[in-house]
Amino acid sequence: MSDHSQTIAAIATASGRGGVGIIRISGQQVPAIAETMLGKLPKPRYAHYGRFYDAQGQSLDDGIALYFPAPHSYTGEDVLELQGHGGPVILDALLKTTLTLGARLARPGEFTERAFLNDRLDLAQAEAVADLIDANSQAAARAATRSLTGGFSNRINDLNQALINLRMYIEAALDFPEEEIDFLADETLFAQITDLQTQINDLLARTSQGVLLREGMRVVIVGRPNAGKSSLLNQLADEQRAIVTDIPGTTRDVLQAEIQIDGLPIHIIDTAGLRNSPDPVEAEGIRRAWEEIDRADAIILLIDDQIGLTDADRQLLSALPAKPVITLHNKIDLTARNPGWIDQQERILAISAKHDQGLDLLRATLKDLVGYQQQDEGQFIARRRHLDALERAQAEIQQAKIALTDLAAGELAAESLRRAQAALEEITGRFTADDLLGEIFSSFCIGK
């Protein structure tokens, strides 16, 4: 964590040329920088049009200035935004001027990090800022907005308060035995624990969906050369991403397409045909294909239905890692087989990638593999660390329940509930190590 007494500055708009470019400045030096670059300190929260000057008083640009005094700003500090023309040279000159006047270049995510440290956002909300920017579907954007506005954090805080109440009751009975509080015979206590477990299970389900919305699903298409892998990629992506010919081995490298199925982001990867090849270029493509297979969440094995399942296909199946596999018999337009399930239990499906036959069943199967449910209301964007924290909290609550019912050990139950509370507080950042904070905010874009 860096020195937050320093003033920071960065270009807040995307790189390249645009109609408007924004410089964002935050910290104690903001009023002095504004006086030099604008000739005055603007009225708070009003848009001021004027010229922007360098440290020597030379005009650099003209545009809109917005001033947000602490603590009523994004970071909780004095913040100045300069909205000028979006040329790289102009923005670079404005940024260099702010650095000359006492600011330093902001690290990735440092503005949001300061908002977190100044209690403008909790950690789950801060992460939702980056997730909203990176959202690759409308469902993910809505879920990120819901988390950003505190929906996810409020659920965590409610669970946390329930845990505190349980701890207070048990620890009071332990600390004041003369009060003769028999918590082991209190059915209300066990009902509250059970209700807490139910609430966490519900939030775990929503969090799992949120992780899918954020990270998506990685699906690799494999098979022998000329089985129709590139045609399948093109059909799923609804565009000609890969070259399709009758010549085996056309695809030499890894090709990717991003698609959505009912809001679920899916990364489809087309790979080189898997076979032994003396061609060094094709061999490198095959090596990369196996790398993608190892990273996949699911694998689609494509078989030419004209040939059927060959010994080479069986060898390929046996060599695949222990991951969900969907086997597609392709080119049924040439064999007169009807599209649909050949064996639903084994996930073997007849399709024609060229004519988009049977692909709706494929899409539905991909969703089922990861347990994705299309629901918008109440969905939160989430990360795997949130899922891990909730699972640890649930495990500790179960241990507390066992300590009470099987061991009659109130001290052990209280300690398990304390650890459950600490796990939940990791999500919102009330109890989080500095190295985790550094890792989280370093993944943000500069200027945010």
KABELVEN-V443624 format. One record per helix or strand of 2 or more residues. SS is the DSSP state (A for helix, B for strand). FROM is the first residue (numbers start at 1). LEN is the number of residues. If there is no record, write none. Layout:
BEGIN
<<SS/FROM/LEN> <SS/FROM/LEN>>
END
This chain:
BEGIN
<<B/8/4> <B/18/9> <A/30/9> <B/48/6> <B/59/10> <B/79/8> <A/88/13> <B/104/2> <A/110/8> <A/123/12> <A/138/11> <A/151/25> <A/177/3> <A/183/3> <A/187/29> <B/217/7> <A/229/9> <B/255/7> <B/264/7> <A/280/16> <B/298/7> <A/311/9> <B/324/7> <A/332/3> <B/340/4> <B/348/3> <A/359/12> <A/384/22> <A/410/19> <A/434/9>>
END
